Each structure stands twice: as structure tokens, then as C-alpha cells.
Amino acid sequence: MKIYVFELVFVLSYFVELAQWDTNGSFALASNDLTNDHRQIAVSPRRGRPYKDVCSTGLDLLPRPHSVTITEFGAIGDGVTLNTKAFQNAIFYLRSFADKGGAQLYVPAGRWLTGSFNLTSHLTLFLDKDAIILGSEDPIQWPVVDPLPSYGRGRELPGGRHISLIHGEHLTDVIITGDNGTIDGQGAVWWNKYLNRTLDYTRGHLVELINSKDVVISNVTFLNSPFWNIHPVYCSN
């Protein structure tokens, strides 16, 4: 199932979307068929050229003053090497630029296998058009965390829940974008557990942002989530 979302703006955990459904199991954020009145010209943070047809959100999508590539932290995009530490270390490093205009983590072409990692404020996660972030099929790579306060328990089972693949709490100014790269959760193993009733904890999402504000998600394809694709909760703007 594919959804083309032309604009995604978080307002008190609410988002407005124009959607077109397909049947190939994916969720794609795009920005086509908008009138000029609803476009703004932003600049590709990696290549320094304007984006076309980027929705106006009132947020600044200009390039970050600092940028690193995930390969600088030892990541290998072969679809086999586990790159969880590389993503975690890269984002830990980029935290130091939060008060200097923020920073960008660039994911080039390749298949980047990883477990869960946390974002930070004033960060752009930018995926090349041929970049695929692959969620690990090992549940250990999706740690168990406390349930959301409004649920009081896991959505599917009592107790905790698996964290999302890309996670963030109490963040400001976060952008997940690119040239229509892909975030693939490889969720079949999780859906099999669900259907066979062998889950130990509630499944994780592809992206979950909690108590955060000023968030933009655009020009990215989401595939094969273990549970929900994007889960903004207690978020605004």
C-alpha cells in the first residue's frame, strides 16, 4: 500500500495529508501536483541546488552549516554490515552543532542495515535517492522502552514496547528528507510474529517523535514497517 503525501505538518499530533493508494506495501512522502501558491524553494543540503515542489511549512529548509556523511563513522552500505553504532556515533557527534546552526547527516547510495537510533535537535537526516536505511530483523536491535503515558501499556501487549527504528524525544527543528531515498523496516519478521501470536512486546514503528516541535518529513519512501510508519505523538508544528 503506497501513500503519496503532499504535505505533512504536525500540529498537536495531527497531520494533514493528500493521499493516493497503491498496492505494493510502501508509504511514500512526495510533493507533486501542488500549485505554485503552496510551494517554496528550498536548497538541497548536499548538492546546493534548489528542491522543486517542496511544500511550504513555515520552517527553514536551507542547508545546515555543518554536514557529515555516515561513512565517516565507519558505516558500510552492503546490506549486511550492522551500522547501528555508526548512526548513533554520528548523531552524538552532531549534537555539538546544535547551537551553531545545526547539522546534517548525509546517507549516500547503499543499503545501510541498522538497529534503532535516536535523532537530536537541529538535525537534518538526508537520504540520497539510492540510499536505503534497512531496519535490522533482530528484535534485540529494537530495545524495549516504556509505554506511552497515554496508553499506560504496550499497544498490543501489556508492559513495554519496542522502540522505533528512528526515534526522538523532546526535540526541536528536525528534518527527515532527501532525494526520495527509502527507509525499509524489513517488517515481515514482525508481522509473522504478530500473526502467529508470538510477540513478546508491542512492535516498533519506523519513525516516532515524542514531545517534539518544528518537524518536517518529506521526499522519503517508507517501506515494510513492523507496525506504523510515522508516529508523531504530543508534537506540534
C-alpha positions, 0 to 999 in steps of 0.5 A: 500500500503506497501513500503519496503525501503532499504535505505533512505538518504536525500540529498537536499530533495531527497531520494533514495529508493528500493521499493516493493508494497503491498496492505494493506495501510502501508509504511514500512522502512526495510533493507533486501536483501542488500549485505554485501558491503552496510551494517554496524553494528550498536548497538541497543540503548536499548538492546546493541546488534548489528542491522543486515542489517542496511544500511550504511549512513555515520552517527553514529548509536551507542547508545546515552549516555543518554536514557529515556523511555516515561513512565517516563513522565507519558505516558500510552500505552492503546490506549486511554490515550492522551500522547501528553504532555508526548512526548513533556515533554520528548523531552524538557527534552532531549534537555539538552543532546544535547551537551553531546552526545545526547539522546534517547527516548525509546517507549516500547510495547503499543499503545501510542495515541498522538497529534503532537510533535516536535523532537530536535537535537541529538535525537534518537526516538526508537520504540520497535517492539510492540510499536505503536505511534497512531496519535490522530483523533482530528484535534485540536491535529494537530495545524495549522502552516504556509505554506511552503515558497515554496508553499506560501499556504496550499497544498490543501487549501489556508492559513495554514496547519496542522502540522505533527504528528512528526515534526522538524525544523532546526535540526541536527543528528536525528534518527527515528528507532527501532525494526520495531515498527509502527507509525499509523496516524489513517488517515481515519478521514482525508481522509473522510474529504478530500473526502467529501470536508470538510477540513478546512486546508491542512492535516498533514503528519506523519513525516516532517523535515524542514531545517534539516541535518544528518537524518536517518529513518529506521526499522519503519512501517508507517501506515494510514497517513492523507496525506504523510508519510515522508516529508523531505523538504530543508534537506540534508544528 
